[in-house]
Amino acid sequence: MKELKIIEVKSEIGAGTRGASLGVEAMKIASLDLNSDFFKQHESVEVENVNELLFDGAKHSYAKFIDGVMIMEERVCLEVYEQIFDEFFPIIMAGDHSTSYGTIAGIKKAHPKARLGVIWIDAHADIHTPFTTPSGNMHGMALAMATGMDNLECKVNDPRGETQELWEQLKNVGMPGPKVLPEDIVYISVRDLEKPENYLINKYNINFIETEDVKKAGPAASAKRALEMLDHCDFIYVSFDVDSIDSRVSAGTGTPVPNGLTVEEAKILNAELAKDHKVCAWEIVEVNPTLDTENRMAESAFEILEATAKSIVNRPVLAE
């Protein structure tokens, strides 16, 4: 039985819409409404956030609040590293998706020589850079930080010197250099892409499982396929953004997109992935109760969280 440690990251500094920092508490309220004692069963630790910087306004147009994002990546990296070092399985409940890079950096810090695969379940590819971003919001840049990419071939912005310096520092959080190779990423249900992201997906032939594939093959078979794509990796991290769920259900998130997964598909997909012993951390992000009605998104998200946690806890113990 694997012991879980919940890491709460109530940060929304990388998002374009306010409110994602409230997602963690919204899921806790959902657990009470669903009569679950999940948060009583598992210990949690909170990473201090710097959301107060939002009141200062964004000084870096093409990487908004990059100084604050930098602080958060370092804090999350250290917390994830410490929990893995203490042999816990970290389940990260985060606000905006930018801090997932801190999770990746923390896993790499704990296993510096290991090859890390990433399964990214999301409506968005999140592989923009300050040079290509249309919005400047850093929750769209997590995988560019992790792979150490600038994508200058698709450059449309000219970030100022200070922004570029911070971007370079960001790419070295936890340990110097890239944490993940592009060929070790599997995208699931990504469907809202901009040209610079498409360019990178094609250039590196990044693994891709479309929503339609999940619906045709079924979520359990799709989970198996994603794991097979990363068979050569030593460890796998699964990052689940609730906007991977269809926008008819996922109103309570900052950037909902049509033609997504159903809640049931997302639940089976994540629970099946989590059964694999290579999966060493799981993250859920971008629940925003300020955009929701009757906390529905948080309730769906909590059901997925609880089912996934059960898979991890019930893994058979491998013989040493």
N, C-alpha and C positions, 0 to 999 in steps of 0.2 A: 504494500500500500504506500502510495506516494503522499507525503505531507505537503499540503498547499500553503502558500503564504500569499495573501492578497496585498497587492501594492496599489494604493490609491493615488492617482495623479490628477488633482482637480485643477488642471491648467487649461486655459483656452487662448493662450497668447498667440498661437499660430493659426487661429481660425479667423474667418472673415465675418462670421455672424456671432454675436455674443450669446452666451448661455450654456456652452458645452461643459463648463466647469461644474455645473449643477447636476450633470448626468450620473455621477457616482451616487449621490444622495438619492436621486430619483429612482435608481435601481434598488437601493436599500428600502425605500418606501414601497416599491413594487413587491419586494420579498415579503414584507409585512402583510400587504393586501392579499398576497397569494399564500399566506399562512406558512411561510417557509422559515426554518431556523438556520438557513445557510450561513448568515453572517455571525451567528453565535457559534457555529461549528468550527469556523476557520479564522485564524488570527489575521489581522490586517495591520499594515503600517502605511502611514501617509507621507508622501514626499511634499515638502513645503513648496508652494508655488509663488510666482511673482506677478500675479494678475493685476496687482496695483499699477504696474507699468502701463497698462492700457489707458489709464487716465492721463498719461503724458502725451499721448498721440504718437503716431508712427514716424520715426525720423528717417527710416530707410525705405524708400518707395518700392524697391524691387525685392526686399526681404524684410517685411514688416516685423518690428520688434525682435530683430535677429539677436540683439544683445540679451534679451530676456530668454529667447529660445535657447541660446547658448548655455545659460545658467541651468535651465530645465533639463537639457540633454545631459549635462554633467551630473546633475543630482539623480536623475533616473538611472543613468548608467551605473553609478555607484551603488544605488539601492538594489538593482537587479543583480549586479555582480555579487554583492554581499549575501543575498538570499540564495543564489546558486552555490556560492562557496559554503554556505551553511547547510547545503543539501536539501533545500526546499524547492518545490516547483512553483515559480512565480506566475500568478495570474494577475495581470495588470488591468486595472479599470481606469481608463484615462479619459480626459476631456477631448481635446483636439488631437488629431493623428500625428502632429509633428513630433511629439515626444516618443513615438515608437522608435525613432532613430536611437534615442537614449537606451531603449530596451535592447536593440540590436548591438549597440556598443558594449553594453553590460554583459551580454552573452559572450561576445568576442573576448572581452577582458577576462572572463572566467575560463574560456577555452581558446587561448590565443592561436594555437596551432591547428585547431579543428576547422573543417570546412562547413560553413553555416548556410543552410537553405532557408528561404523565406516563402511562406504561402500567404499571399496578400489577397484577402477577400474584401472587395471594395468596388464601388462604382467608378472609382478614379485610380489612375496609375500612380499618382503622387511621385512623379520622377522629373518634375520641373526643376529649374535652377533659377537663381536671380537673373540669369541672362535670357531665360525663355519665358518666365512666368507672365501670364496675362493679368494676374491679380495682386501679386506680391505677398499673398498669404502663404505662410511657411508650412501649413499642413499639407500642401501640395508638393513638398520637396523632400519628404523623409527618405525616399529610396534613392534620390540623387545624392543625399548626404552619405547614405550607407554604401553606395557603390563608388563614391568619390568622383562623380561626373559633373562636368560643367555644361556639356552639350553646346559648345561654341559654334558648331556647324549650323545650329538653328538660332543663333543669337538675334534677339530683337531689342533687348534692353542694354543700357550702358550703366551698370551700377557704379556708384562712386567708390573711390579707393577704400574708404573705411568699411563699406559693405563687403567688398571683395576680401579684405583682410579677415573679417569675422567669418566669412564663408569658408575660407581656407582653414581657419582654426576649428570650425565646426566639424569639418571632415576628419579631423584628428582626435575627436573626443574618445576617451577610453584607451585608445592606442593609435599610433600613427597609421595613416593609409586606409584604403577601402576595407570594409568589414564583410562585404558580400559581392560575389561576382554576378553580373547580370544574368548569366546562364543558370544561376542557382536561385532564380526567382520564379515562382508560379503565380500568375494572376488568375483569380477566379471572379467572374461576374463583372469585370471591368468593362464599362460601356460608354463612358463619357470622356473621350480623349481629345486632346489638342494635337496639332501637327507635330510639334517638337517631341511629344511623348510617343506618337506613332513612329516617328523617325527612329527613336532609340529601340523600340520594341522590334522593329524590322531589322535594324542594324545588328542587334545582338541576338536576334531570334529568341526573344524572351518567351518562356512557356506561357500558354494562354488557354484557359478553359472558360468558354463563354457561358452565359446564363442558359442559352439554348442547349448546350452540351449537358449541363447539370439536369435540365428538365427531361432531356431524352434518355440519358443513361441512368439517371437517378443520383441523388446526393451521395449515397454510400459508394457507388461505383466511381463517382467523380473524385471522392476523397482518396480512394485507392489509386486512381490514375495520377493524382497530384503527388502522392507519396512516391510512386514509381518514378516520376520525373526527377525526383530528388534522391533517388536511391544511392547515388554516389556521395551524398553529404553525410557528415558525421552527426550533425544536429540540425533540427528544424524548428523554426519559430513561426507561429501562426498569428497573423494580425487580422482581426475581424472588425471592419468598419460597418456600423449598422446601416449605412446608406447602400450597402450591397443588396439590402432588402428592397423590394419594389416600393416605389414612391406612394402607392395607394395605402400602404401600411406604414411606411417610414416617414410620416410627416414630421415626427419629432427629431429631426436631424438637420444640420445646417445646409446640406446640398443634396436633397433627394432627387433621384433619377428614375424614370420609368423603366419597365422591362427588367426588373430585378428578381431576386429569389423570393420565395415565400418564407414565412417564419419557420415553417416545418422543414423546408429544404435546408435553411441555414442551420437549424438545430441539429439535424442528422449529419450534415456535412462537418460541422465543427466537432460534434461528439465522436464521429468516426475518425477524424484526423487525430484527435487527442488520445486515441487508444494506442497510437504508435509510440514505441519507446524512444524514438529519435526526437520526438517533439518535446522540447525542453522549456518552453515558455509559451503562454497564450495570452492574447491581449484583446480587449473589447473597447471600442472608442466611439466618440461622436454622438452620444445620446444627448439631445438638447431639449429638456422639458419645457423651455419657454416657447417652443414652437409647436407644442403638442396639445392634444386634448385628452383629458382624463388619464394622463401618464401612460398612454397605450404603448408608446415606443419603449419606454423603460420596462414595462411588464414583459413585452416580447423579448427584449434584450436580456432581462434577468432569466427568463426561461431557457434561453440559449446558454447563458453563463452557467446555470445550475446543471444542465444536461452535460455540458463539456467538462465541468469540474468532476462530475460523477464518473465520467470515462477515465479521467486521470487517476482518481483515487482507486478505482477498481481495476487498474492495470495489474496483470499478474506480475509477481516479482521475478525478475530475471536472475538466474543463477550467476554468481560472480565468476 
